[in-house]
Amino acid sequence: MQLIDEIRARPMTSFQTRAVLICIIINFIDGFDVLSIAFAAPEIAREWALEPAVLGVVFSAGLAGMVIGALFLSPLADRYGRRTLILIGLAIISVGMFTSALAQDVTTLLITRLITGLGVGGMLSSLTTMVSEYSNARRQKLAVAILQSGYPVGAIIAGFVSVALVSAMGWRSIFLVGGGLSLTMLLLVWWRLPESLAFILNRRPEGALARANVLLGHMQMKPLEQLPQIESNTGQGGGFFDVFTPEYRVRTVLIWLAFVAVMSTWYFVANWTPKILVDAGLSRDTSLSGGVILSIGGVLGGIAVGWVATRIYVLKVGAFVMLGSIASMAVFGSLPVAITPMLIVTFIIGIFLSGSMISLYAAVPDMYPVQIRNTALGWALGVGRLGAVLGPNLAGVMIQVGWERFALYLAMALPMFLAAFAAISLTRSGVGREPN
């Protein structure tokens, strides 16, 4: 659509920048909400005398909710709007967090964590799509990278804040603060976050011309006399099977393969590295520092990939960092037990793995038309989280039967070859390639 192309070629206005910043703040708070259970867990386990296996089920409830939300709520944004799904997601998260604070037994907590994950999973693709559609072509990949980097930053800060909250007011205060932050963002979105112009021009909701002209005015552009013709031959969108039409089938399979592969490796590293550091002979405090260092590397790696992708096609960058993650994991597995080298390589692994993940997030919006963009990303994330479940569990079996550190890390790095294959294949086909 010529109008959208014109907007993407112009410098971003303060109106567009504000929309992007609101989405980034929401994702920052999502990181706090999702990881809040990890920091409340020790006190919950002590108070309710929970076995580790039961606590593991509680941890998994939020992830299960995110899968369901990504698969079945995300497509609704292609029918009813990105802003609408963000509002619904924030409302669901607020309910989940506040009711988690009121939980008196494990069953209730399981349900409330499932609800929280449902809201996060259903909203995440809408945040990514909104940022993509309000950014110009030059800044789009960097903006998406910063958006996704907000999630681990929120998780890191959740750790520091939670210590103070639990000490002062108990574990329930963590969920109350998270719920309050989500409710505040719901009000801010209602007040200040606009609907996507690309969605309005393609879906044509009631009053579409007037709504589009209001947004164009905020972006310092001339109003339209009539709505432009829809150039895509895709239908109204929002249906799962739209991503499997002949035109999109191959790219859908490849991007799903990439997400499953990257998430299986990333969640293995994120979940098991602190324990493996302890098993290698390092102190518990050092192992926890390793987890923080991994997250810091992830933040920097994601932003770096976004910056480089303003100059080089994002999946070309993604293929490079995917292969880099294999090399860095092999190095980590072969290192002798020593604090400094192991933490340095952990930091490098975080850079490469997070960069791999964010390259996929940044690539998807340009791979599909507006009508099915949210559906495509939501299903890619939902299917990808199967890898998030598979990776850590497979590693647990391998550790239990006695795999050494080098063999373990090399084996768990192998999925990144599949991810790199998918990225290279999509790069060669030119899918989603945008001039920068």
N, C-alpha and C positions, 0 to 999 in steps of 0.2 A: 504494500500500500504506500503510495507516494508520500502522503502526509506523515506517516510513521517514519519513513526513511529520512524525510526532511528533519524531523525532530531528533532522530538519532545522529544526524550529521552536525547539529548545532551544539554549542556549549551548554552545559546543564544550568538551569536557572535555580534560584534559591528554593523555589517551590518543589522542583524535582529532588534536590538535595535533601530537603526536609522529609519527603516521603521515604527516601532511602534510609535516612538516619533513624526514623521511627521503626522501620523493619529491623534494623541492626540492633536497636535497643531491645526489641521484643525477643530476638534470638538470644541475646545475652541473658535475659531473664529466664528463657527456656532452659539454658544450661544450668542455671541455679535450681530450677524446679525439678528437672530430671535427676540431678545428682544429689538433691537434698536427702533422699532416702539413704544414700551411702554414708552420710555424715550423722544422720540420726540413728542408724542401725545399731551401733554399739550400745546406746542407752535403751533402745527398744528391746534388744535381745536380753539385756540385764533385767529390765523391769518385767518383761513377760516370760522370762526363762525360755527363750526360743533356741532350738537346735540349729546348727549351721545350715542344714538342708532346708529347713523351713524358711530361714532368712533368705536363702538363695531363691526360693520361689517368689518371695516378696520382691526381690531385686528384678526378677524376670517379668513381673506383672507390668511394670512400666514399659518395658521393651515390647511386650505383647500388645499393649495398647497402641504403641506407636506404629506397629505393623498394621493393625486394623485400621487406624486412622489414615495412614498413608494410602492403603489400598481402597478404602471405601468412602472416606470423606473428601480426600483430595480432588477426585474427579468432579465433585459438585462445584468447585470454583470455576470450571469451564462453562457451567450452566448459570450460576447465580452470582458470580463475581469473586475476585480475589479478596477484596475488602470484606465482603460478607463472610467468607470462610475464616478470615483472620479474626473477625469479631466472634464468630461461633467458637473457634478454637480457644480464644482467650477466656470466653465464658466457661467452657468446659474445664479448662485448666484451673480457673479460680475455684470452681466447685470442687474439683479433685483435691486441690491443696488445702482448702479450708476443712473439708470433711476428713482428710488425712489427720489433721490436727485434733479432730474429735474422736478418732478411732479408739475403741476400747478392746479390740481383739484382732487377731491375725486376719480373719476372714474379711472384716470390714476394711482393714488396711490394704489387703489385696485388691479389693474392689475399687477403693479410692485411688490407688496407684495406677490401676488399669484405666480409670477415667482420666487421670492426668496425662498418661501416655497417649490416650486417644486424641486429646486436644492438641498435644504437641505434634504427633504424627500427621494429623489432618491439616495442620496449619503450616508446617515447614515448607512444603512445596509452594504454597501461596506466597510466603515471604520471599522465596527465591524468585518466583515468577514476577512478583511486583517490583522487586529491585531491578531485575533484568529489563522490565518494560518501562521503568522510569529513568533508567540510566541511558546516557548516549552511547554510541558505539565505541568510542575511545575508552570510556571508563567502566563499561559494563562488567567485564571479567574481574576487574579489581574490586568493584562494588560487591559482586557476588562473593568474592574471596573474603572480603572484610566481614560481610554478613555471616558467613559460615564460621569465621574465626571468632565471632562473638560468643558462640556456644561454648567452646572450651575455656574462654576467658571467664564466662559466667560460672563455669564449674570450678575453676581455680579459686575465684573469689568466694564462692559458696563454702569452700573448705575453711577459709580464714574466718568468715563471718559466722559460720556454724559453731566454731569453737567457742566464741564469745556468747552466742545465743544460748547454747546448751548449758554453759556454766552459769549464766545469769537467770534463765527462765525455763530450762528444760527442753527436751527434744521437740515438743509440740510447737514451740516458738518458731522453729525453722520453717514449718509448713505455713504458719500464720503469716510470716513475713513474705514467703513466696507467693501465697495467695493474694496478699495485699498489693504486691508489685504487679501481678498479672491483672488484677482488677483495675489498678491505676492505668495500666497500658490499654485496657479495654476502653476506658473513658477517653484516653488520649486519641486512640484510633477513631472512635466515634466522632470526635471533635475535629481532628486535623488530618487524618489520612484519607486521601481521595481514592475513588475507584480507578482502576487502570484505564487509561484512555484507549489503549489497544483493545481491551475487552469490550468497552462501550461501542467502539466503531465496528467491531465484528459481530458481537452478540445482539446489538440493537435493542436494549431494554427500553421500557417506556420512557419517553422524554430524552431519547439518546442524543438528538441534535443539540438541545439546550444544555444538557450535561457536558457534552463534548466541548461546546463553545465556552463554557465556564472554565474548564480545564485549560483550553487553549489560551484564554485570557491570562490565567495565572502563569502560563509559560511564555507570555509576551508574543503570542502569535495571533494572526488575523482570524476572526470567526468564520465558520463555514456557512454557506448559504444552503447547502444540502449535504447529506451524508455521502461520503465517497463510496464508490462501488467496491464490493468485496471481491478481491481478486482470487482468493484461494478457492479451489473447488472442493475443499473439505466441507463436510456437513456442519451442523450446528455444534457438534463436539460434545464432550463430556462422557462419551461411551468408551468402555474399555477396549472394544474391538476396533475402534478407530485407529489405535496405535499398531494394529496388525493388518491394515490394508496393504496391498502390494507395494505401494510407494514407501511405506515406513517399516515394513516387517523386518528387514535385515538390520537396520539401525537399532530397532527396539531390542532384538535378540542380543546384539553386540553390547549395547549399553547396559542391559540387565546382567550379562556375563561380567562386565567390568565392575559393576557395583557389588555383585556377590563376591567376586574375587578380592576386591580392595577391602570390603568390610570384614571378610573372614580374617584377613591378615591383621588389619588395624585393631579389631577387637581382641584378637589373640594377644597382641603386643600390649595393649592398654590394660587388659585384665591380668595377664600372667607375669609381665616383666617385674613388678615389685616383688612377687613371691620368688621368682627365679633368682633375683639378686640376693634375697635372704638365703635361699638354698645354696647359692654359690659361696656363702660365707660372709656376706656383708651384713651390717647391722640393720635392724628394722627401720631406724630413722633414715639411714642411707637409702633403703629400698623405697620408702615413701618419697624421699627427695627425687628418686628416679622417676616416679610417676608424675611429679610436678614438672620436672625437666622435660619429660616426654611431651607433656601438654604445651609447655612454652615453645618447644621446637615446632609443635604442630601449628601454633598460632603464627609464628614467624614464617614457616614454610608455606602455609596457605596464602598469606599476604604476598609473599615473594612470587608464588605462582601467578596470582592475580595481576601483579605488576608486570611480570614478563609477558603475560598473555595479552597485554595491551599492544605488544609489538610482534608476537609470534602466535600462530594458531594454538589455541589452548590445549587441544588434545596432542599436539606435537610436544608441548611442554610436559603434558601428563605422561606420555610414554617415557620420556626421559627420567622423570622422578620415580615412576614405577620400577624401572630397571635399577635406578639408584637405591631404592628401598631393598631390593634383593641383595645387592652388594653390601649394604650397611648391615643387614641382618646376618649375613654370612660372617662378616667381620666380628659382630657382637658375639656370635656363637663360638668363635675361635679364640676370643680374648682370654688371657689368664685372669685370675681373680685379682682385680685391683680397682679401687674406687674411681680414680680419675678417668682412666681410659674407658671404663664401662659406662660412666655417666656421660662422657663426651659422645660416645657412639649412640647411646640412648637418645640424646638430643638430636643427632643427625637422623636417626630413624624417624623421630617425630616429624622432622622437616619433610622428609621424602614421603612418608605415608600420608600425612595430612595434605601435602601438596597433591598427591595422587587423588585423594578423595575430592578435593575442592576443584580440581580440573574437570571432574565428571559433573559436579554441580553446575559449574560455569558453562559447560558445553551443551547441556540438554536444552535450555530455552531456545537456542538458535537452531536446534535440530528438528523442531516441530512447529507447525503454525499455531497462531494464537488460540484457535478453537479447541485444540487438544493438548496444549502445552502443559497445563497443570495435571491433567490425567496422566500424561507420559511421565512426568517427573515423579508424581505420587506413586505410581506403580513401580517405577525403577527403584525408588527408595524402599518401598514395601518389600519387593522381592530381594533387594540387596540385604535387608536385615535378616534374611534367612542365613546369609553368610555370617552375620554378626552372632547368630546363635550357634551355627555349625563350627566356626573357627575355635572359640574357647573350649567348647565341649570336646572336639577332636583332640585338641592339645592336652586336655586333661587325661584322656585315655592314653595318649602317647607317653605322658609323664609317668602315669601309674605303672605302665609296663616297662619303664626304665630307660626311655630314650635319653641320650646325652644332650647337653645344651646345643652343641654345634648341629647335630642331626635334627633336633627339634626345630631350631630357628631356620635351618635351610629348608626343611619340609614345609614349614608354615609360610615361607616366602614364595614357594612355588606358584600359588595362585596369582601372584603378581605378574608372572609370565603371561597368563591368560588375559589379565587386565591390559598389559602392554600390547598384546596381539590385537585386542579389540580396539584400543586407542589408535594403533597404527593403521588398522583396516579402515576405521572411520576417517582418519586423516587422509589416506590415499583416495578415498571416495569423495572427499571434499564436503561431506555432510556438515551442515551448520557453519560453514566457513564464512566469516564476516570480514570485510575489509576494515583495517584499523586506521 
